[in-house]
Amino acid sequence: MSKKKEKAEETKAAEETTQAAEEAAAEPEQDENEAKIKSLEDEIAAGKDKYMRLAAEYENYRKRTANEKLSIYDDATAKAVTEILPVADSVRMALENLKDADPEIIKGIELISNQLQKSFEKLKIESYGAPGDEFDPNLHNAVSMVDSEEYKSNQIANVFQTGYKIGDKIIRHAMVQVVN
């Protein structure tokens, strides 16, 4: 019986050794798999980060080009209107100075003036600078100062040249006379 016991113990020890060897062999394999998984997860995270940065960069590019297109349109419109403004000034002065003229001539000039105003409205061009408005050095060019009881201090008394703007872009500053 003792030989059986010894043999059973040897078999048990051999099984334990074999099991320990299998576990030891499985651990590096498991560590190797975990390292591969970690490596693949890092690659995925890096790819996702790269994709997100590229998407953000594209969105910024899209917004920037849209803004540039709008500003190019405004700049081109402003440049074209700058060439037409002397005509608008001449029509305005004609209306102011032809009080005793033939009514048909006055009517014709008024029609031209209205067409110019409608064209400016379609192009989103606004005129500014009227007597009584508050003087703003960013919008108005003060040509002279005057004392007046009709207007308060720092108000526009006279407009020599109407100002025009498109959105926030000034096409031409208004030339005005300001009350002291």
C-alpha positions as CSV (number, residue, x, y, z in Angstrom):
1,M,0.0,0.0,0.0
2,S,2.8,2.3,0.6
3,K,3.9,1.8,-3.0
4,K,0.5,2.8,-4.2
5,K,0.5,5.8,-2.0
6,E,3.9,6.8,-3.2
7,K,2.8,6.3,-6.8
8,A,-0.4,8.3,-6.2
9,E,1.7,11.1,-4.6
10,E,4.1,11.1,-7.6
11,T,1.2,11.2,-10.0
12,K,-0.4,14.0,-8.1
13,A,2.9,15.9,-8.0
14,A,3.4,15.3,-11.7
15,E,-0.1,16.6,-12.5
16,E,0.5,19.7,-10.4
17,T,3.8,20.3,-12.1
18,T,2.1,19.9,-15.5
19,Q,-0.7,22.2,-14.5
20,A,1.8,24.8,-13.2
21,A,3.7,24.5,-16.4
22,E,0.6,25.0,-18.5
23,E,-0.5,28.0,-16.4
24,A,3.0,29.5,-16.8
25,A,2.9,29.0,-20.5
26,A,-0.6,30.4,-20.7
27,E,0.3,33.6,-18.7
28,P,2.8,34.9,-21.3
29,E,0.3,34.1,-24.0
30,Q,-2.4,35.9,-22.1
31,D,-0.1,38.9,-21.5
32,E,0.8,38.9,-25.2
33,N,-2.9,39.0,-26.1
34,E,-3.6,41.8,-23.7
35,A,-0.7,43.7,-25.1
36,K,-2.0,43.2,-28.6
37,I,-5.5,44.3,-27.5
38,K,-4.1,47.4,-25.8
39,S,-2.0,48.2,-28.9
40,L,-5.1,47.9,-31.2
41,E,-7.2,50.1,-28.8
42,D,-4.5,52.7,-28.9
43,E,-4.5,52.6,-32.7
44,I,-8.3,53.0,-32.7
45,A,-8.1,56.0,-30.3
46,A,-5.4,57.6,-32.4
47,G,-7.4,57.1,-35.6
48,K,-10.5,58.5,-34.0
49,D,-8.6,61.5,-32.7
50,K,-7.1,62.1,-36.2
51,Y,-10.6,61.8,-37.7
52,M,-12.1,64.3,-35.2
53,R,-9.3,66.8,-35.9
54,L,-9.8,66.5,-39.6
55,A,-13.6,66.9,-39.3
56,A,-13.1,70.1,-37.2
57,E,-10.5,71.4,-39.6
58,Y,-12.9,70.9,-42.5
59,E,-15.7,72.6,-40.6
60,N,-13.5,75.6,-40.0
61,Y,-12.4,75.7,-43.6
62,R,-16.1,75.6,-44.7
63,K,-17.1,78.5,-42.4
64,R,-14.0,80.5,-43.4
65,T,-14.7,80.1,-47.2
66,A,-18.4,81.0,-46.7
67,N,-17.4,84.2,-44.9
68,E,-14.8,85.0,-47.6
69,K,-17.5,84.6,-50.3
70,L,-19.8,86.9,-48.5
71,S,-17.1,89.5,-48.0
72,I,-16.0,89.3,-51.6
73,Y,-19.6,90.0,-52.7
74,D,-19.8,93.0,-50.3
75,D,-16.4,94.3,-51.5
76,A,-17.4,94.0,-55.2
77,T,-20.8,95.6,-54.6
78,A,-19.1,98.4,-52.6
79,K,-16.6,99.0,-55.4
80,A,-19.3,99.1,-58.1
81,V,-21.6,101.4,-56.0
82,T,-18.7,103.8,-55.3
83,E,-18.7,104.5,-59.1
84,I,-22.4,105.2,-59.1
85,L,-22.6,107.4,-56.0
86,P,-21.6,110.6,-57.9
87,V,-24.7,110.0,-60.1
88,A,-26.9,109.7,-57.0
89,D,-25.4,112.9,-55.6
90,S,-26.1,114.7,-58.9
91,V,-29.7,113.5,-59.0
92,R,-30.2,114.6,-55.4
93,M,-28.7,118.1,-56.0
94,A,-30.8,118.4,-59.2
95,L,-34.0,117.7,-57.2
96,E,-33.0,120.3,-54.6
97,N,-32.1,123.0,-57.1
98,L,-34.9,122.6,-59.7
99,K,-37.8,124.0,-57.7
100,D,-39.0,126.4,-60.3
101,A,-38.4,124.0,-63.3
102,D,-41.0,122.4,-65.5
103,P,-43.0,119.8,-63.5
104,E,-42.3,117.2,-66.1
105,I,-38.5,117.6,-65.7
106,I,-38.9,117.4,-61.9
107,K,-41.1,114.3,-62.3
108,G,-38.5,112.6,-64.5
109,I,-35.6,113.3,-62.1
110,E,-37.8,112.0,-59.2
111,L,-38.3,108.8,-61.1
112,I,-34.5,108.4,-61.7
113,S,-34.0,109.1,-57.9
114,N,-36.6,106.4,-57.0
115,Q,-35.0,103.9,-59.3
116,L,-31.6,104.5,-57.8
117,Q,-33.0,104.1,-54.3
118,K,-34.7,100.8,-55.2
119,S,-31.5,99.6,-56.8
120,F,-29.6,100.4,-53.6
121,E,-32.2,98.6,-51.5
122,K,-31.9,95.5,-53.6
123,L,-28.1,95.6,-53.1
124,K,-28.7,96.1,-49.3
125,I,-27.0,99.5,-49.4
126,E,-28.2,102.0,-46.8
127,S,-27.8,105.7,-46.8
128,Y,-27.2,107.5,-43.5
129,G,-26.4,111.0,-42.2
130,A,-29.5,113.2,-41.8
131,P,-29.8,116.5,-40.0
132,G,-30.7,115.8,-36.3
133,D,-28.8,112.5,-36.1
134,E,-26.1,112.1,-33.4
135,F,-22.6,112.6,-34.7
136,D,-20.5,109.5,-34.8
137,P,-16.8,109.9,-35.9
138,N,-16.8,106.3,-37.2
139,L,-19.6,107.1,-39.7
140,H,-19.4,110.8,-40.3
141,N,-16.7,113.2,-41.5
142,A,-17.2,116.5,-39.7
143,V,-16.3,119.3,-42.2
144,S,-17.3,122.2,-39.9
145,M,-18.8,123.2,-36.6
146,V,-21.8,125.6,-36.2
147,D,-23.9,127.0,-33.4
148,S,-27.5,126.2,-33.6
149,E,-30.6,126.6,-31.4
150,E,-32.5,124.1,-33.6
151,Y,-30.3,121.1,-32.7
152,K,-28.5,119.9,-29.6
153,S,-24.8,119.7,-29.1
154,N,-23.0,117.0,-31.1
155,Q,-25.9,116.6,-33.5
156,I,-25.7,117.0,-37.3
157,A,-26.9,120.3,-38.5
158,N,-26.2,120.0,-42.3
159,V,-25.3,117.1,-44.6
160,F,-23.0,118.0,-47.5
161,Q,-22.6,114.5,-48.8
162,T,-24.8,111.5,-47.8
163,G,-23.0,108.5,-46.4
164,Y,-23.5,104.9,-47.6
165,K,-22.8,101.5,-46.1
166,I,-23.4,97.8,-46.9
167,G,-23.9,95.9,-43.6
168,D,-21.2,97.1,-41.3
169,K,-18.9,98.1,-44.2
170,I,-18.7,101.8,-44.9
171,I,-18.7,102.6,-48.6
172,R,-18.5,106.4,-48.1
173,H,-18.5,108.5,-44.9
174,A,-21.1,111.2,-44.7
175,M,-19.7,114.7,-44.8
176,V,-21.6,116.8,-42.2
177,Q,-21.7,120.0,-40.2
178,V,-21.9,119.4,-36.5
179,V,-23.4,121.6,-33.8
180,N,-21.0,122.8,-31.0
